[in-house]
Amino acid sequence: MEIAANALLLGLQYALLALGVYITFRILNIPDLTVDGSFTFGAAVSAVLSVAGHPFLGLAAAILCGAAAGAVTGFLQTKAGIHPILAGILTMSGLYTVNITVMQAPNVSLIGKPRFYEALYALLPNTDKDVLKTVCVAVICAGLTVALILFFKTVFGLCIRATGNNEDMVRASSINTDAAKMTALSIANALVALSGGLIAQTGGFADVNAGSGMIVVGLASVIIGEVIFGKRSLTLGLISAVVGSVVYRLIIALALENELFSADALKLISAVIIGITLCIPAVRKRIAERRIRRGAQKNA
């Protein structure tokens, strides 16, 4: 139960990262590597403001800073004409220096400093802190997921979805595809930065290398969710990203708990999980094709 509870808390925190990756990877069809930098950016800003005694302001600032990072990547893609992957790499590289400057050190400790969930703990002092953390993060995650579902059903949200499906057709319809891309990238990286801010405050520290490999974590969550739920609709896709994040964290926790791998092999485990989950749709397709062939042979 303890493993499941920890996996649930981490999974919900990283679910916001998964939602951001889903927006760029599935809706826009753009592999955005800004994620590794914007995650740390959100963690750094949130930690610094928490140390100053403003944890809620830290989360709000993390959202704004992540959106700014996404806007920079969007500008490089749309106005500067830089390839999406290279644009993400450039922003991510620049953010490393920005993050060091924000923290004024390689890492920041939040031991003894106020956190966002402590306001609820003051009202319910007899409640376990881990439970309060999970409840707070779950409410934030659920609220933002619903907000995204509603947003992508609006006219502008549909324009963003259409831009990812067929940009040339959308542009021919006099829709500003550059604005759609920049907005989607800003929203995605705002979610990623908020994920970093939440993890920094619940974990008690922020590190300049915290965002390393976050794109892999986000992709793993999205793909696992799609394997479980399939690709049916945007609403289900966003929900599946959240569920996939929790399942991914549970798999990691069980693998480490059973000592199948050491903690140093975490990235290897992530790569193996993604590889396996990516193979599942192809395997299912081949099995279905074989069944069709066998049925055709029997009928013949």
N, C-alpha and C positions, 0 to 999 in steps of 0.2 A: 504493500500500500504506500509505503514511503517513496519507493521508486516511482510509482504511478503519479503520486502527488507532485513530486519534483519535476517529472516529465511534463505534467499538465501545465505547471507554472511556466517552465521554460518554453514549452510549445506555444502557449498563448502569447508570450512575449515575442517570440520569433514569428508568430503568425502575421503580425503587422509587416514584417520583412517579406514574408511569403506573398502577402497581398500586393505589396509594391512590385515585387518581381513578376507576379501574375499580370499586372497592368502593362508592364513594358514587354514581357516575353510573349504573352498570349494575346493581349488586346492590340498592342501596337506592332507586334512581331519584330521587336527590336531588342537585341541582347545588350542591355545597359550595364556596363561595368562600373558606373558611378557608384553603385551600391556599396562596394567595399569602403569607399571614402565617406559617403554620406552617413553610413551607419556609425562610424567613429566620430564624425562631426556632431551628430546628435548626442552621442554619449559624452563627448567632451563638453559641449555647451551645457547639457543637463547637469553634469557633475560640478562644473565650475559655479553655476548659479545655486546649486544645492549647498555647496560649501559656503556660499555667501548668505545662505539662509532663505533661499527662494526656490524650493523644489518644484512648485507648480509653474512658476515662471520659467524654470529650466525646461520643463516639458513643452511649454508653448514656444519657447525660443528654439528648441530642437526641431519642431515642426517647420518653423519659418526658415531656419538655416538649411534644412533638408530640401525644402521647396526651392530655395535660392540655388543650391547645388544642381538640382534637376533642371532649373531654368538655364543655367550656364551650359550644361550639356545640350539642352534643346537648342540654344542659340548657336552653338558650334555646329550642330547637325543641320539646322535649317538655314541660317543666315551665312555661316562661314563655309558651308558645303563640305564639311569634314565627315568622313565615314562614321556611322554610328558607333562602331566598336572603338575606333580611335578617339572619337570625341569623349566617350566614357573613360577611356584610359587617361586622357589628358586631364580631365576634371578630377579623377581619382588621385592622380599623381600630385596635382596642385593642392588638393585637400590635405595631403600628409603634412605639408608645411603649415597650412592653416590650423590643423588640429594641434600640432606642437605649440604653435603660437597661442592658441586659446588656452591650453592647459598649462603653459609655461613650464612643462616638465613632461617626461615620457608617460607618466600616469598620475592620477589624482585619487586619493583615498577619501571615502565618505564616512569613515568610522566616526560615530558620535555626531554626525551632521543630520539635519532634518531630511526626511524623505516624503514623497507624495502620499504614501499610504498611512502615515502616522496620524493624520487628522482623523481618519476613521478609527484608528487604534485608541485615540483619546476618548472617543465615544463608547468604544467597546473594549475596555482595558483587559477583560478576562478572556478575550478571544486570542487564539494562536496567531502570531504574526504572519506565518506562512499562509494560513487560510485567508487572512485579510489581503495579503498580496495577491493571491490567486483571484479573489473576488473582485478586487479593484481592476486588475488587468483584464479579467473576463468581461467586465462591464465596458471597459474602453474598447476592447477588441470587438465585442458584439455591436456596440454603437457605431463604430467606424465601418464595420462590414455592412450593416443596414444602410448607412449613409452612402456608401459606394454603390450598393445595389440601386438605390433610388437615383443617385446622380447619373449613372450610366443608362438610365431609362429616360432621362431628359433629352431635349433636342440636341444640346451641345454634347452630352454624353454619347448619343447615337452618332454624332459626327466623328467623335474620337474613335468609336468602334469601326465606323465605316472607313476611316483613314487607315486603320490597321489592315482592313480586308482588301481594299482596293484604292490606293491613294490617287491614282490617275483619274479614276471615275469621280471621286469626291472633288478633286480639283476642277474637273470639267463642270461640276455642278455649282461652281463659284463659292465653294466652302474654303475657308482659310485653313489649309492643312498644317501650316507652320504653327499657327496658334493652337491647333488641336494637339500637335506633338509636344509643344512646350508645356501646355497645361497638364497633359498626361504624365510627362516626365517629372514635373514639379510635384504632382500629387503622389506619384510613386515614391520619389525620394523623400518626401515629407513623412510618409508612412515608415520608410526604412529608418530615417533619423529618429522618429518617435520610438521605434523598436529599440534602437541603441540607447536612447535616453531612459527608457523604462528599465532596461537590463542594467544600466550603470547604477541607477538608484536602488534597485532591488538587490543587485550583487554587491554594492558597496564600494565600487571603484570603476574608474575608466582608464583604459590603456590605449596608447596610440596605435597599437597593432590589433585592437579588438575587432576591426572590420575585415581582417584578412580571411579570405575564403567565404565571405558572407553570400556571394552570388551563388556559390555551390549549395549552401544551406537553403537558400530561397528556392533554387531550382529543384532540389530534392523534395522539398515540401510540396511544391506545385505538382510535380510528376507523381509522387505517391498519392496525393489527393485525387488526381485524374485516374490513376489505376483503380482506386476504390470506387469512385463515383462515375467515371467516364466523362466524356466531353459532350454535354447535352445543352447547357445554356450558360449564360454569363452568371446568373444568380447562383446556380449550382457550382460553377467554377470558382467563384469567390469563397463560397462555403467550403468547398473541397480543399482549397489552399490552406484554410485555417485547420481543418481536420488533419490534413497531410502533415502540417507542421507538428502537431501533437503526436501523431503516429511516428513521425521521424525521430522525435526526441525520445519516445518510448523505446524504439528500436536501439538507438544509441545507448540509452541507459541500461537496457538489458544486456547488450553486448559487453559493456564495460563491467557491469555487476557480476556477470558470470565468468569474468576474466578470460573471455575468448580473445580479447585484444587488450593491449595496454593503452593507457590514456594518450600516449604519443602517437598512436595509430588512428586517431580520431578522423583525420582527413582521408586516410586510406579507407576507413569504414564508410565515410560519406561517399567517396568515389565508387565504391563497390555497390552501395545501395542505389545510387543513381543509375549505374550501369545495368543493374538487374531490373529496376523499374522501367528503364527505357526499353529493355528487351521484351517486356511482358506484352505490350500491344502487338509487336511483330509476331511473337509466338502465338498469340490468340488468333491473329489473322491467318497464319499458316495452318493452324488446327482447323479453323473454319473452312479454309479452302480444301483441305484434305477431306473433310466431311462432305463437302459439296461434290467433290470428285467421286468419292465412294458411293454417294447416293445416285449420281449420274450413271456410274458403272452398273449398279444394281438394277436401275430402271431400264438400262440398255439390254 
